[in-house]
Amino acid sequence: MPNYWMISNRNTRNDGLGARVADLSYWVADDGDLAKFGSWSRVTEKSFKTMLGAAAGRFPVLPLEEHLNQKHVTLFIHGYNTNWSQAAQRYQRLCQSLFEGGDPLGICVLYSWPSDGDTLGYYPDREDARASAEALADILDSLYTWLVKKQREAMSASELACRAKTSVIAHSMGNYVLQCAMQVAWKRNNQPLTASLINQLLMVAADVDNDLFRSGEAVDKSDGDAIANLC
């Protein structure tokens, strides 16, 4: 079973992943320096989902009253001015800190979007972030469909219930990618709310408007409303 997981909408080159938007690709790695492209192996979407589901299926079954101790399947979305190798390095450090060792948090999956990796390219990066939202929304759609399926299975047999929580760690402009993607995913599947998608969302140094959640308890179908309803 792989130790590291990556989904990307970057274009593929011989020496790594580029800075142009492309179709989603799926990658796994066992060990080594993740910033070296040779450490990764490309797999099909079907194989990726099957392996990830099997890995999560190894998590222990806990009684309902201990649900807070469940492991997590976490999506990590990197931020602005981050090329592919830098994103892979940051992801590996995150895994070593939280998802490896004696009591790991669970499984972490990197979502690498085509940030230009240019300190002068803030606005081009924001365009890249917006352009990456549809691809990320496709990933969230798949996760949503899987969670609903597991909920239905659990209603007929409790031993088939989910063994993991889903969470997201988004850094910097990765939060803007997520913001746009969650609005798309909410409109596709979940407006109004029928099932929560993300158990915990950690927005690190979030590059979003400071009035993102201005609606408060009201429902105005804004991006902030989408995030609040899906989490």
C-alpha positions in Angstrom: 0.0 0.0 0.0 1.4 3.4 -0.9 2.6 5.8 1.9 2.1 9.0 -0.1 -0.7 10.2 -2.4 -1.0 13.1 -4.8 -3.7 14.4 -7.2 -2.8 17.2 -9.5 -4.2 19.3 -12.3 -0.7 20.4 -13.5 0.6 19.4 -16.9 3.1 16.5 -16.8 6.7 16.9 -18.0 9.6 14.5 -18.1 11.1 16.1 -15.0 8.0 16.8 -13.0 4.7 18.6 -13.0 4.5 22.0 -14.7 2.7 25.3 -14.2 -0.1 24.9 -16.8 -3.6 23.6 -16.1 -4.3 20.1 -17.4 -6.6 17.1 -16.7 -6.4 15.5 -13.3 -3.6 13.0 -12.8 -3.1 10.6 -9.9 0.2 9.6 -8.3 1.5 7.4 -5.4 4.9 6.9 -3.8 6.3 4.5 -1.2 9.3 6.4 0.1 12.2 8.6 -0.9 12.5 12.3 -1.6 9.1 13.3 -2.8 10.5 16.4 -4.5 12.2 14.0 -7.0 9.8 13.1 -9.7 11.2 9.5 -9.9 9.8 8.8 -6.5 6.3 9.0 -7.8 4.3 6.5 -10.0 1.3 7.5 -12.0 -1.8 5.4 -11.6 -5.3 5.5 -12.9 -8.1 7.3 -11.1 -9.8 4.0 -10.5 -6.7 2.4 -9.0 -6.0 5.5 -6.9 -9.6 5.4 -5.4 -9.4 1.6 -4.8 -6.1 1.8 -3.0 -7.1 4.8 -1.0 -10.3 3.2 0.1 -8.5 0.0 1.0 -5.9 2.0 3.1 -8.7 3.8 4.9 -10.4 0.5 5.4 -7.5 -0.6 7.6 -8.3 2.0 10.2 -9.8 0.5 13.4 -13.5 0.4 13.9 -14.4 2.5 17.0 -17.6 2.7 19.0 -19.8 5.7 18.4 -18.8 7.4 21.7 -15.1 7.4 20.6 -15.7 8.9 17.2 -13.4 11.8 18.0 -10.5 9.3 18.0 -11.2 8.2 14.4 -8.3 8.5 11.9 -8.5 11.2 9.2 -8.2 11.1 5.4 -6.9 14.6 4.8 -6.5 16.7 1.7 -3.6 19.1 1.7 -3.8 22.1 -0.7 -0.7 24.1 -1.0 -0.6 27.9 -1.5 0.7 30.7 -3.6 4.2 30.9 -5.2 4.8 27.1 -4.9 6.1 25.1 -7.7 5.6 21.3 -7.8 8.8 20.2 -6.1 8.2 22.8 -3.3 4.7 21.5 -2.8 6.0 17.9 -2.6 8.6 18.9 0.0 6.0 20.7 2.1 3.7 17.8 1.9 6.4 15.3 3.0 7.2 17.5 6.0 3.5 17.6 6.9 3.2 13.8 6.6 6.3 13.3 8.8 4.9 15.6 11.4 1.3 14.4 11.6 0.7 11.3 9.6 3.7 9.0 10.4 5.1 7.6 13.6 3.6 5.8 16.5 0.2 7.4 16.5 -0.4 8.9 13.0 -3.4 11.1 12.3 -4.3 8.9 9.3 -3.7 9.5 5.6 -2.8 12.7 3.8 -3.3 13.4 0.1 -1.6 16.3 -1.7 -3.6 18.3 -4.2 -1.1 20.2 -6.3 -2.5 23.0 -8.5 -0.5 25.0 -11.0 0.8 27.9 -9.0 3.2 29.8 -11.2 5.9 29.8 -8.5 6.7 33.5 -9.1 6.8 36.1 -6.3 5.8 38.7 -8.9 2.9 36.7 -10.2 0.2 37.1 -7.5 -2.6 37.9 -9.9 -1.7 35.2 -12.4 -1.6 32.8 -9.5 -5.1 33.9 -8.5 -6.3 33.1 -12.0 -4.6 29.7 -11.8 -6.3 29.2 -8.5 -9.7 30.0 -9.9 -9.1 27.8 -12.9 -8.2 24.9 -10.6 -11.5 25.1 -8.8 -13.4 22.8 -11.2 -10.9 20.1 -11.0 -10.9 20.2 -7.2 -14.7 20.3 -7.2 -14.6 17.0 -9.2 -12.5 15.5 -6.4 -14.9 16.8 -3.8 -17.8 15.4 -5.8 -16.2 11.9 -5.8 -15.7 12.2 -2.0 -19.2 13.3 -1.5 -20.6 10.4 -3.5 -18.5 7.9 -1.6 -19.6 9.4 1.8 -23.3 9.2 0.9 -22.8 5.6 -0.2 -21.1 4.7 3.1 -23.9 6.4 5.1 -26.5 4.3 3.3 -24.4 1.1 3.9 -24.1 2.0 7.5 -27.9 2.2 7.9 -28.2 -1.4 6.9 -25.2 -2.8 8.7 -23.3 -0.8 11.3 -20.0 -2.6 10.7 -19.9 -1.0 7.2 -19.8 2.5 8.6 -17.0 4.9 7.7 -13.8 4.3 9.7 -12.3 7.7 9.0 -13.2 11.4 9.1 -12.5 13.6 6.2 -10.5 16.8 6.6 -8.8 19.5 4.6 -5.6 21.6 5.4 -5.4 24.6 3.0 -2.5 27.0 3.0 -2.4 30.6 1.7 -4.1 30.8 -1.8 -4.9 27.2 -1.6 -7.9 28.4 0.5 -9.1 30.4 -2.5 -8.9 27.3 -4.6 -10.9 25.5 -2.0 -13.4 28.4 -1.6 -14.2 28.3 -5.4 -14.3 24.6 -5.5 -16.7 24.2 -2.6 -19.1 26.6 -4.2 -19.1 24.5 -7.3 -19.5 21.3 -5.4 -22.3 22.7 -3.2 -24.3 23.8 -6.3 -23.8 20.4 -7.9 -24.7 18.1 -4.9 -25.7 19.7 -1.7 -27.7 22.9 -2.0 -29.5 23.0 0.4 -27.5 20.9 2.9 -28.2 17.2 2.9 -24.8 15.7 4.2 -21.6 17.2 5.5 -18.5 16.7 3.4 -15.6 17.9 5.5 -15.4 17.1 9.2 -12.6 19.6 9.9 -11.2 22.4 7.8 -7.9 24.1 8.8 -7.4 27.4 6.9 -3.7 28.3 7.4 -2.7 31.9 6.6 -5.9 31.9 4.5 -5.7 34.1 1.4 -9.5 34.9 1.3 -11.6 38.0 1.8 -12.0 39.0 5.4 -15.8 39.1 5.0 -16.0 35.5 3.5 -18.4 34.4 6.3 -20.3 37.7 6.5 -23.7 36.0 6.2 -23.5 34.5 9.7 -26.6 32.4 10.4 -28.3 33.6 7.2 -28.3 31.6 4.0 -27.2 33.7 1.0 -25.6 31.0 -1.2 -22.2 32.8 -1.1 -18.8 31.1 -1.1 -18.7 31.4 2.7 -22.1 29.9 2.9 -21.0 27.0 0.8 -17.9 26.3 3.0 -20.0 26.6 6.2 -22.6 24.1 4.9 -20.2 21.6 3.6 -18.1 21.5 6.8 
